[in-house]
Amino acid sequence: MSFSAERAPFIRDLQNGLLEEGKFLVRRAVLQTAKNNKPFLRLMLADASGHMPAIYFGTAPDLKRLAEIAKPGKIVRIQGIVEEYQSVKQIKLMKIESAADGGELSRFWARTPLSRRQMYTEMRQLVASIQANELKQICELFLKDRGFMRLFLEAPASRQVHHAYIGGLMEHTLNVMRSAAAFRKLYPHADYDLMLAGAFLHDIGKIDEYNFLVSHYEHSEAGRLKGHTLLGYERLTEKLNQVRMHPLTRAKLEHVVLSHQGKKHWGAIEEPRFLEAYLVHAADAVDSTQFIFHDLATNAQNRGTDSAWSEYNRYLGREIFLR
């Protein structure tokens, strides 16, 4: 396959029809069987502009060979047909080849558009505004933990759904903290210190949920077996055991972390049982969901679509209006 990286389009630019050459990062690869018992390889391909599903039909030996080439974290060169299937754009692959991993990582790995230095400074300022010494102390233990912060500054907030890029976890966490700070004026009866500490700590388990490398990230074994909520609770417990904290304050802070996803079927270990826990959950949900709306609109604008509606989004369970 003749290939030129300079000519290869980004995912955001793909239009229906023949894709003569493409170079993408494999985020996910699964061997599956269609309803007619025909085997196929399902991939999630990505670059810095986004991600797109792809499928390849072939014989069992051929698929097994290609599954070795197209492992998660590998970079592949492809040819195929960009098409719509059940209202979702995908690539029907004709060829898949291994490509060199080095030299072009900026093509495949998106970063937060914001300054991580400035976000870190603002985050420290918000933590400093906490008046309750025991809650401030637990937050500062994390801020002073260089190993933790090194991962926290780099980590994505998710694999695909929202803020799925380097620095995404910090960006999302800061937004949740900003919302908690705004709630202070809206709801003066709420415990500001508990909200802000909970907002800072709510997603700390995500640094253990994923293995994120220079060219890719994926769920860790612990992430698959426990999920980020329980992993975050374990990290919190380790730090809580280093400070003197009133038992009720400790229990409430733990509850904020354990309940921040809101519903058990969304991943919460317990559902919010008091106002501050609910407000942290609400701030978390608003920031992650607004990102999806904004991302769908941005992607549609980048593609130059004339449609008034976005593609179907399975996380929202609907299309969104673009005009």
N, C-alpha and C positions, 0 to 999 in steps of 0.2 A: 504494500500500500504506500503510494507516494504521499508524503506528509509534510506540511509546513505549519509550524505552530503559529506563525504570524497570520496565516489565512484562516485559522480555526476560529469559529464563532464562539462567543460566550453563550451560556444557557439562556440568558435574558433576551438574546437576539435571535433565537431559533424560530423559524417559521415552518409551517407545514410544508412537507415535500422532501426531496432528496437532501440528505446531509452527506456531502462527499467526504468530508474529513472532520473529525472532532477529537479533542483531547480533554479527558475529564478524570476526576478523582472518583474512585468507587467508594461510596459511603456504605452501601449494603449490597449483599449478594446472596440470593436464596434459590436453590433448586426446587422447582415445584412441578406439579402435574395438572394439566388443564382438565376440564370436564370430559373431554373426549379421550382422556388418558394419554395425551401427547405431552411429553416432558418439555420443560422450558426453563431458562435461567432468567430470574427477575433481578434487576439491578436498580440501585439508586445512584445516579451519576450526579456529580456536583462540580462547581467551580466557584470562584469568588462572587459570582453574580446570583447564584441560586442553585437549585437542584431539580432533577427531573427523572421520573421512572423510565426504565428501558427494559425490553424483553428480547430474548433470543431463543428461537425454536431450533431444535436440532436433534441428532441422535444422542442416546445416553452417553456413549464414549466421547462424543464431541463436546457435550455439555460438561462432562467431568473434567475434560482438558481445559476448557475455557474457565471453569470455576476456579482452577488453580491460577490462571492468569489474572482473573478479575476478582481478587480477594479484596475485602475492605481495607482501605489504606493504600491500595495500588493505583497507579495512574495508567490509563489505557487509551489507546487510539482506536477510533471506531469509524464505521460507515453505517448508515441506516436511513430509515424513513421516519421523519417527524410526522406524527398523526394524532388525531383526537380519538380517544377510546373512552366511552362512558363519560363524556364531558371533561376528561382529563387529558392534557397533552402528554405524550410519551414518545419514546424512540423505539421503533421496531428495528432491531440490529441485524445487519448483514455480515459484518466483520468486527472482530475484536482482537486487538494485539496489545502486547505489553509495551509500555513506553518508559523512557528513563524518568526516574523520580526527581532528579536534581535540577537546579538551575532556574526553575520557573514556579516556585512554590507560591509566590504572590498571586499567580493565576488561579490557584485552587483554594486558597485559605483567606476568607474574608476577615476583616478586623473591624472593631468598633470605629465609627467615624469620629468619635469624641476622644479628647485627650485623657488618657488614663491617669496621668499625673494630676490633672485638674480634678478629675473625679475622686481620686484618692484624697486629695486635700480637702475637698468638700465633705467627704465621708468622715474624715477625722474631725472636722469642725462640728458636724452634727452629733457625733459621739460625745464630743466635749460639752455639748449643750445639755446632756443628761445630768440631772441634779442628784439622783439617788446614787450614792457612791458605790453600792454593791452592784448595781446594774452597769454603771460606767466601768467599773473594774473588770467585769467579765468581758465586756466588749474590747477593752484595751488589751486584755490578755491575747485575744485573737489578733488585734492590730500589731502587737509586738512579736507575734509568732512568725518569724521570717519564712519558715517552711510552708506554713499555711498561706500566708499572704502571697508568696511566689505563685502558688497554684491559683489562688483566688483572683489575682490580677490577670491571669492568662485564660481562665476557664470560660467556656461558653455557658449560657444559661439553659440551653437545651441542645439536642442533636439536630432538630429540624424546625420546631414549632415557633420559637421566638428567641431573639438575640442569640442565634446559633452561630457565633463567631468569636474569635479571640477578644477577650475583654467584655463579652456579653453578660457574664454573671455580675461583674462589677457595675455595668451600666444599668442592668435591671434592678439590682439591689439598691443602688443609689436612688433610682426612681421610686421604689417602694418606701425608702426612708424619707424622701421629699414629700410623698403623700402623707406619711405619718406625721411629719412636721406640720403640714397644712391642716390636718385634722385637729391640731391643738387649738386653732382659732375657731374651727367649726363646732367642735365638741369639747368645750373646756372641762366637762365632767369626766372625760376619759383620762386615764393615767398616761400622760405623755411619755414619761421615762420608759414605761413598760412597752408601749407601742414602738418607740424608736429602737430600743434594744432588740425587740422581737423582729422588727423590719430588717435590721442589720444581720441578724442571725438566721433568718427563716430558711435560707437556701444554702447554708454552709455545707450541707452534705453533698452538694453537686460536685465538689472538687474530688470526691471519692466515687461518685456515681459513674464518671467517665474516665477512660484512659485517653487523654488527648496528647497527641504527639505533634511533631512539626508538620506532618502532612495530613493527619486525620485524627478523628476521635471516635470512640465507640464505647458502649456500655462496658464497664468492668464487671467481673464476676460478682463482686459485692453489690454493685449497682443493680444487676439483674435479680439477685437473690433477696436484697433488702429494700432497695429504693432509696432515694436521696433523703426522704423524711427521717427514716430510722437512722441512716448514716449520720445525718446532721445532729440528731438527738445524742448519738454516741459521742460525737466530737464535743457537743455542749456539756455532756456529763463529765467528760474528762477535765474540762476547764472549771466547771462548777465545783468539783472536788478540791480545787486549789484555793477557793475563797470562802469566807464566812458570809453566808447569806441566810436571811430569814427563811424558814422552811416554806411558808406560803408564797413568798416572792419567787423562790426557786421553782415551786410547783407551777406557778402561773407562767413563768418564762418558758419552762419546758412545754407547757400546754400550747403556748403560742406557736412554737416550732412544730409540735406534733399535729396541730390542727390547721396549719396555714393553707392547705389545699382545699379546705372547706367541706368537702363531702368525702365519705369513705370510698365511694366508687370512683373518685378522682385521685385517690392515693393518700388521703388524710388518715392518720391512725386514730384520731378522735376528731369530732366536729366541734367548731368553736363553742365554748361554754360561757364566755363572758365577752363584754363589749370590745376590749382591746384586741383579743384574739380574732374576733370577727373583722375588725377594721384592718388588721394586718392582712388577713385573707383577702379582703376586698381590694386593698391596694395592690396586692400581688396579682389578683385576677384581672384588675383593670389594666395594669401595665402590660401583662403578657397578651391580653386580648386586643388591646389597641395596637400592639405591634403587628398582629396578624392582619388586622384591617388595613393598616398603613402599608404593610409589605405587599398585600394583594393589589392595592391601588398603584403602588410604585412599579410593581412588575408589569401590570397592564399598561401603564404609561410608557415604560421602557420598550415594550413590544409594539407600541403604536397602535393598539387595538382600537377599532371603531365601536366595539360593543359597549353597551351601557352597563353590562354586568360582568363580573369577574368569573374566573373558573370556579367550579365547586371546590369548597374547602372542607375537608372531612373533620377538621378540628372544630370549626364553627358549625358544621352540618348544613351549610347553605352557601349560595353565591352572595356577593355583596354588590350594592349599587355603586357605580363609579362616577356618576355625574351629579 
